[in-house]
Amino acid sequence: MNSMNVTTDESSGSGAASVSDWLGLIRFSHTIFALPFAVLAAFLAWSTPVSSVDNATPPIRITDIVGVLLCMVTARSAAMAFNRLVDHRIDAENPRTATRHLPAGVLSRRGVAMFTIACSIGFVASTLLFLPNRMPLYGSVPVLAFLLGYSLAKRFTASAHLWLGVALSLSPICVWVAIRGDSMSWDFISIPLLLAGAIAFWVAGFDILYACQDADFDRSAGLHSVPSRFGVAGALRIAVMMHVVMLAFLVVLVLTGAPAGLGWVFAVAVGLTAVLVLVQHWLVRPDDLSRVNAAFFQTNAIISLVLLVAGIADCLTG
């Protein structure tokens, strides 16, 4: 199937797309990589004193919870749909991605464009209607622009992996700002920043691992990525360095997170995370990429859930 035929087929769509097709478009199952850290950041924000001289903590509001969840879902859905939309020709030419919803004609470009716009409006509206202060609203458009911008990054920079990491790392910072708002104390701003740093390098590292599958295609298509630039072996070494930095951020968070209630349970979880990172890099080797998906999804899903459960446990008992 040539590019012209793909474009014609996918512009009309099948007309019978199901809910599962739309969930598949935005890889809803991969929400597990970002949502747990947004929830963890919310618990950290609720359990950290308003200031170093005041033990009072922010109130927990149902509307805050609803707002955070809606913002996460709509922002991520908009970013994923935009990614599929602008990459539809690239996906059609890549054998690994040719069966995705747009190249396969399951969904139409017009439908995905409308979905992206609706989710973007929903994100901005959620910051206005559900969150307790106006700071998230003021930052909603710049944040959304940065999230959508990732989809264009590989056209001009090999640091697109880190761009994705920073995009996901905005979640704990945005949640902290949403909950703490105008009364946000700068005494404890290091807590969400350290968590954000860990997320940024964690995501960048495993995205490099995942991109190793497309090293040859990216190189031939003129796309920028760490594997296409440095080769698979070099990319794996860079991913290791990314994850070492991630673990360093988590260790510092353990050492400085007592005001938020973080203690020995979270410390144990960080140790387990280190083991899981080692397993991830053991699974993926330069001469064997057959287990990339296991390394990408399974180990990282466990990491996010382990850190979430441990962090909440410490916050509730600390």
N, C-alpha and C positions, 0 to 999 in steps of 0.2 A: 504493500500500500504506500503510495507516494504522499508527499506532504500536502499536495493540493487536494487529493481525495480525503485525507484525514480531516483537513480543515472544513471541507464541505459536509462530511458526515457529522462531525461533532457540533457544527453550528446549529443543527436542527435538533439533535438529541433524539432519544428514543421515544420521548413523550410518556414513558411509563416508569419514571424513576421512583424508587421507594425510599422510605425513611432510612433504611440501611445503606442505600446508595449515597445519600447525603452525609450520613455519619462516616461512611468510608471515604468520601471526598476529603473530609477534614481530619481523617485519621483520629477519630474520637477516642479510640483506645489509648492513644499516645498522650491524652490529657493527664495521664498518671505521672508524666515527667514534670509537669509544671504545677498542677493544682495542689498537690500535697505541700509544696513549699509556700504557696499562698496561704493555705490553711494554717501551716506552722507559724508563718509570720503573723497571722492574726492572733494566735494564742500568745506569741511572744509580746505583741503589742498590748494585749489585755493584761498580761501578768507583770509587765515592767512598770515600776513606779513612774509617776508623772515627772518627777524630778529627783535629784539625789538627796534633797532635804525633805521630801514628802513621800510617804509610803502609799499614798492613794494611787489607785490604778484606774484606767478608763473603764466605763461601764460597758457591759456586753449587751448589744442591741440586736434584735432579730433582723432589723432592717440593714444593719451593717453586714451581717452574714449573707443576706440575700444579695446585697449590692456587690460584695466581693465576688460571690459566685457568678453572678450575671456578668460582671465586668470580665472575669477570667474567661468564661465560655464564649462570650460575644467577640472579645478581642482576639482570642486564639482562632476562633472559627473564621473571622474576617481575614486574618493573616494566612491561614491555610488555604482558604478558597482563592485568595489573590495569588498565592504561590502557584496553584494549579492552573489558574487562568493565564498568567503571564508565561508560564513554562509549557503550555500545551504543545507547542511545536517541538520543543526540545524533548519532551516526554514521548512524543510520537516517534522520534528518531532513535531513541534509546531502547534497545530490546528489553531491558529490565523494567522500563516504565511504560511501554507501549500499550499495556492493557489497563492503564488508569482510566478513570471515568470520562475525561474529555477526549483523549485520543481514541478510545473505544466507542465514542458516541453515546454512552449511557446518559450523560448530561450534556446540555447545550452551553455554549459560551455565554449566551445571553442570560440563561438561568443562573449560572455561577456568578456572573457579574452582578445580577440583582441580589443574589444571596450575600455577596461581599458587601454591597452597599447597605443592605438591611442590617447585617451584623455590625457594621461600623456605626450606623445610627443608633443601634441598640446599645453599643458600648458607651457612646457619649451620653445617651439618655439615662443609662444606669448610674453614671456618676452624678447626674443631676437629681435623680428621683430618690435614690436609696442611700447615698452616703452622707455622713453628718456634717461635712464641710465642703467648701467650694474649691479647695485646692486640687482634688482629682479632676474636676471639670475643667479647670484652667489647663491642666496638663494632658487632658485626654487626646486632643488632636496631635500634639507633638509625639506622644507615646505611640499612638496608632500609626503615625507616619513612619516612625522608626521600625515598628513591627512589620509593616508592609514593605519597607525598603529592603529588608533582608532578601526578599525574593529576587531583587535585581542585582544583589551584591556580587554574585559569582560571575557576572558579566565583566567585572572590572577589577576584582580583588580576590586573592587567595585567602584573605582573612574573613571571608564570609562565614566560616565556622564560628569564629569568635563573635561576629555580629549576631549570629543566632543565639549564642550563649548569653550575650548581654541582653538581647531581647527577652529571653526567658528570665533573666536575673532581675528584670524590672519588677517582677511580680511581688517579691517581699518588700521592696522599697515603696511601691505604690500602695500596697496593703497597709503598711506602717503609716504612710501619710494620710490615707483614708480614715484610719481609726484614730490616730493621734491628733490629726488635724492642726488647727491653729494653736492648740495647747501642747503641741509636740515639743518635747524636751530634747535639746541637742546633747544632753549628758549621755544619752544612751543610743544615739544615732548609729554608733558602731555596730550594734546588734544586727539590724537589717542589712547594713552595708557588708558585713562579713559573710552573712548568709548569701547575699547577692553575688559576692565574689566567688564563693564556692560553686554556686550554680553556674556562673558564667564559664568557668574553666572546666567544670564537669561536662556541661553540654557541648562545649567546643571540642573537648577530647573525644567524646563518643560520636559526635557528628563526623569527625575526621575518620574514625574507624568505619563508620557507615559509608562514607564517601569513597573508601578504598575500592568498593565494588565498581565504581564508575571511573576509575582513574584513566583507563585507556579512552573511554568515550569522551570524557571531559577534555582530554588533551587533543583529540581529533576534532572536537567541536569548537575549540577555542575558548572553553570555559575555564574559569580559574578555581582551583581547589588545592589544598595542601597535597593530596595524593598525586594529582596531575603534575604538580610542580616539582615535588621532591621524590616522587616514586612511592610505592607502597611501603617499603622498608623504612624510608625516611619519615613518612607520615606516621607510622606506628610509633617511632621514637618521639616525635613531636606530641602525639597523643599521650604518651606516658608522662612527658613533662607537664602537659596541661593538667593531668590528674594528680600529679605531685603537688602542684600549686593549689588545686582544689582541696586536697587533704590538709595542706598547711592552713588554709582559711578556716576549715572546720576545727582544727586544733586550737587556733587562736579564739574561735568562737566559744569553744568549751572553756578555755582559760578565763575568758572575760564575760561569759554569759550568765554569771550568778545572779545579777539583778533581775534577769528575766526568769529565773528559776531553773536554768539549765544546770545539770549536775552529773552524777555518775552514770545515770541511765543513758543520757545523750552521749557521754564519753564512750561507753561501751558500744553504742551504735556507730560512732565514728570509727572505732576499731574494726567493727564488722564491715563497715563501708570500705575500709582499706583492703580487707581480704577480698571483698567482692570486686574491687577494682583490679586486683591482681588476677582474679579468675577471668575477668573480662579480657585482659591483655594476654592471658594464656590461651584463650579460645581463638583469638585472631592472630594469624601468623602470615608473614609475607608470601609464603608458598601455599597457604591454605586459608581461603576466605569463606569456606563453606559454612562456618559457624558465626558469621557476622551478625545475623539476625538474632541468634540466641544471646550473643554478647550485648547487642544493642538493646533489645527489648527486655529480656528476662532479668539480667543482672541489674540493669538500671531501674527497672520497675521495683525490684526488691530494695535497692538503695533508697529510692524516694520514700517508700512506705516505711522502711526501718527508721529513717531519720524523722519522719512525721510522727510515728507512734511514740518513739523515744522522747522526742521533744515535747509532745503533749503530755506524756506521763510525768516528765520533770516539771513542766509548768503547773500541772494540777496538784502536784505533791510537794513542790518546792516552797 
